[in-house]
Amino acid sequence: MTLTGNLATTAMGILPHKDVATAQKLALTLDIPFWPQLPRVDFYEDMYVQASEDFPGIVLDTEEQRISFRMEKFYAELPDFIMAWEEGKTLTLSEDYSVAYHNFLKHDLEDFQAIRGQIIGPVSFGLKIADETKTPIIYHDEVRQLLYDMMARKIQTQYHELKSKNDNAFVWVDEPGLEMIFMAITGYSSEQAVKDYRKFLSELPGPKGVHLCGNPDWSFLLNLGLDILSIDVLQWGNVFTSYRDELTKFIKDGGIISWGITPTLTEEVAENNVEKLCTHLERLWDNATAKTDLTLEEIISRSWLAPARCCLINSDGTQSVDRSFDMLKEISAKLKTKYVK
């Protein structure tokens, strides 16, 4: 698969919609559509719950809508899990855990330039899910190793299922937790995290992508060997584009940047418009090319556009997110007219 940029539109996976068909219809309006994660439809549509399917030791409390982990349960379930794994058990995302995913697979997706799936990454999952002592499971060596291996297997399965619908399929990893691994976290050093993550990426099929909305160590991410990096440049663009040498190498090596530019919070949507956001994005591109041999043409050829982040807290339901998608498509059309020949 050869990735092309040219300001194609895509988006983060989580949407605030309460109806699968409406959310999917919105996702299919983009150049690179995706299957939506819809926690307001059902607890099982939450990205952490979806990733927990089949993992030994997981406890789901559907009434309280909580995920927890029990070490005793982990060790009790581990032998049967390993036996099933060795016998070739597929780790597909079942319809019980995502109606939206299976709805997506029912569509004719062949004519899109690409299609995308996603899964919460092992760092984020491992930092959020805790055992009975409130210790994140990523601190347990034996649990962490299985977590990385299982997430890689889940991505492999999802990739092949999506590829049956479109040759240019890929699965990116949602990793808000990557912002935290370079802080002083007891029990899981940044050195071990880097080693684990590189091994994890080496096991992934297809283009390797990471999405996050925070402000991590950009040098680490740009030198990680990714094919796709999806970020919130509305908030963090000035910081990100100051890493000029790393960004230049990433793009010249064929990497794709998905520039998260349109706001999704109601207040930010009201404060912005297409002209203002186009100007902001062009200033970021100017900053990225300053004092480098990276050209604007090279950036355009390796760029996608997306909303800046997901949002589930707006009081207007889906209106602000819907408007964000509308602005995204308007910005893409405007800038394509200006830059894509």
N, C-alpha and C positions, 0 to 999 in steps of 0.2 A: 504494500500500500504506500502510495506517495501522497503525503499530506500537502494540501494547497491552502493558502490563506486567503488573500484578496478580500478581506473584510466580510467573510461569511459570518452569519449569525448563529449562535447557539446560546445555551443558558445553563445555570445551575440546576440541580436535580429537584430541589425541594420547592413545592408550590403550596399556596394557602388554600387552594380550592377544595370544596367539599364534595365534588362530583368528578368521577374518573373521566368520563367522556369529555367534559368541558375542559379539564386540565390537559388531556391528551390532544384535543383540537388546538389548543393554544401552542403546545410544544411542536405540533406538526406545521405551524406557520413559519418555522425557522429553517434556515438553509441546512443546518445539522440538527435534526430533531433528537429527542431523548425521551425515555420513559420517565414519567414524573413520580417523585416520592411524595406521598400525600398523607401526612400524619393527622390531618383533620378529617380524613375519611375513616380511618381506622388505626388503632394502636399498632397493628401489624404492618402498616404502610410507613412507619417510622424507620429511618435509615439504620439506626442502631439495632432495632428489633430485627429487621431484615437480615443484617449481618450475623445475628446471634443464632440463626436457624442451624440446627444440628451440632452446635458447639457444646462439648461436654461441660457440665457444671452450671449451665445457665438456668436461672429461675426468672420466669416472666410473671409479673403480677398485673393481670389485665384490668383489675378493678382500680388499683392505684396507679396504673400505667407506669410501672417501674421495672427496670432490669437489674438483676443482681447475680451474684456468682457464689457458689459454695464449693470449697476445696474438697470436702468429703464426697460431694456429688460428682465432681470432676473425676476423681480417681475411681469412683464406682462405675462411671459411664465410659471411661477411657478405653478399656479393653475391647468392648463391643464396637466402639467408634473406630479404633485402629484396625480391627478385623474387617469392618465394612470398607474402610479406606483401601486396605490392601487388596480387597476383592473388586476394586474399581468403582465404588459408590460415587455417583456423580453428585455434586453439590449445587444443583440447580436451585434457583429461588422459586419455591413452590407457590402455587396460586393462593394458598392460605396466608402466605406472608407478603404477597403483592399481586393484587388483582390488576393494578396498573401495568405492571411488567408484562403480564400475559395478554392484556389488552393491546399493548404496543406491538407484540409479536404477531398479532392477528392482522395488522395493517399491511398493505402493500408498500414496502419501504425501498424497493429496488432503485427508484429513480432519483433519490436524494444523493447529493454528492458524498455524504457520509451519514452514519447514524451513531448514536452514542449511548452507552450505559454508564453506570456508576455504582460505587460501593464505598461505604465508610472505610477508611484505611486502618491498618493494624495499630498504628500509634494512637490515633484518636479513640478507637474502640478500647484499646488497652488502658488508656488513661482514664476513661469515663466509667468503665464497668469495674466495680470493686467487690471484694470478697466480704465475708462476714465480719472482718476486723476493719472494714472500710479502707483496705489496701488495694489500690488499683492493680488489676491482674497483670499489667505489663511488668510489674516488679518481680513476679514469680518466674524464674527462668524457664521451668518446664512448661508453664502455661503460655508464656510469651512465644516460645519456639513453635508450639502448635498453632497459636494464633496467626503468626506470619505465614506458616505453611497452609493453613486452612483458607486464609484470605486470598492467597495466590491461587489455590485450587478453585475457589468461588469465581474469581475473575476469569480464569481459564474457561470455565464452564459458560459463564455469561457471554464471553467474547465469541465462542464458537456458536452459541445460539443466535446471537445478533448477526454474526457473519453469514449465517444461512439466509438472512433477509436482505443483506447488503454487503458486498465485498469490502467496502470501505467502512467497516465497523470498528469501534474501539471502546474501551472501558476506562474511564479515568477514576482516580482514587481521591475521594474527599478527605482532606487531612488538616482540619483546623488544629489538631494537636501538634503539628510540626512547628507551630509557633512557640511551643513550650519546651521542646526537647533540648534546647540550648541554654535553658535556664538551669539553676542549681536544683535539680529534682533528685532527691535521695532515692537510691535504689535502681536507677537506670541512667547511666552516664550518656552524654552526647556522643562519646566515642563509640560506645556499644550500639547506640541508636543508628549512627551512620553506617556501621558495619552491617547491622541487621537489615537496614533499608536497602542498601545496595544489593544484597543477596536477594531480598524480596523482589525487587524490580527485575532482576535477572531471570526470574521465573515467570514473568508475565508475557503473554503472547500479544502480538500486534503493537501498535503505537502505545508508548508508555506515557501516561499523563497524570498530573497532580493538580487538584483544585483546592484553593483555600482563600479565605477572605481576610486573613490577618496580616501581620507584619513579621515574618520569620527571618531567618538568616538567608537572605537572597543569594548570597554567594554560594552557599551550600546547595540550594535548589537549582541554580543555573548551571552548576557543575556536576549534577547528579546523574547525568546521562538520560534525562527525560526527552521525549519528543514533543510534549505539550505541557505548558504551564498556564493555568487559568487563575487569574488574580483580580482583586479589587483595586483597580487603578484610580477610581474616583476618589478614594481615601488615601491610598498608599502609592500612587503613581509617581509622585516627586521623589520619594525614597527609592522606589524600584528602579527608575530610570537613571539614578545617580550611579548605579553599578554598571557603568558603561562598558568596561572591558569584558565583563562576564556576559552581559546582554549581547554585545557584538558577536562574541564567539558562539553563543547559543543560537542566534539567528543565522549566522553564516554556516553553521553546522547543520542547518535544516530544521531547527526547532520552531514550533508554533507558539506564539503568545496569544492567549485569549484575554483581551483587554476588557475587564468588567467596568463599564463606563456609565450605564444608566442606573439612577437611584431606584430603590424599591421602598424606602420609608416614605410615608405620606408627606411629611414635612419637606423632605429633600426633593420629592417629585414636584411639589408645588413651587419650589424655589428654582427649578431648572427648566431649560427648554432645549430643543435640538441644537440651536445655534451656539448656545453657551457650552454645551457638552462637546460639540465638534471642536470648538476653539480650545477647550481644555485638553482634549485628546491630541490635537495637533501640537500643542505646546509640549506635551509629554514626548512626542516623537522628536521634536526639535531638541529637547533636552537629551534624549537618548543618542542622537547623532552628533552632538557637540563634541569636538575634539577627538573624533574617531573616524575610521574609514567606513563606518556603517552608513548606508544611504537610506533615504526615505523610501525609495523604491523597494529596497530589500525588506524593510520593515513591513510595508504594505503586503508584499508577497507572502509574508509569514505571519499574518495577523488575522485573528478572528475577533468578533465583537460580541459582548454579552452583557447582561445586567451585572451590576457590581456585586450583589450578594442575594441570598434568599431572604425572605421576610415573612414571619408568621404572626407578627404582633400588631399590624395595622388594624385600626378600629373600623376601617371601611371595607373589610372583607378582602376581596380580590381586586378592587378597583385600582389601587396604586400599582400593584404588580402588573396588572393588565396594561396600564398606561406605560409602565417601564418597558414592556415588550413592544408596544407601539412605537415609543421613542427609539428603541433599539433598531427597529426595521427602518425607520425614517433616517437615522444617522447613517446606517449602512448604505442605504440607497444614495444619500447625498454624497458621502465620501467615495463611494464606488464611481459615481459620475465624475468626480474630481480627479481621482487617482488611478483607477483601474482601467487600463486600455484594452 
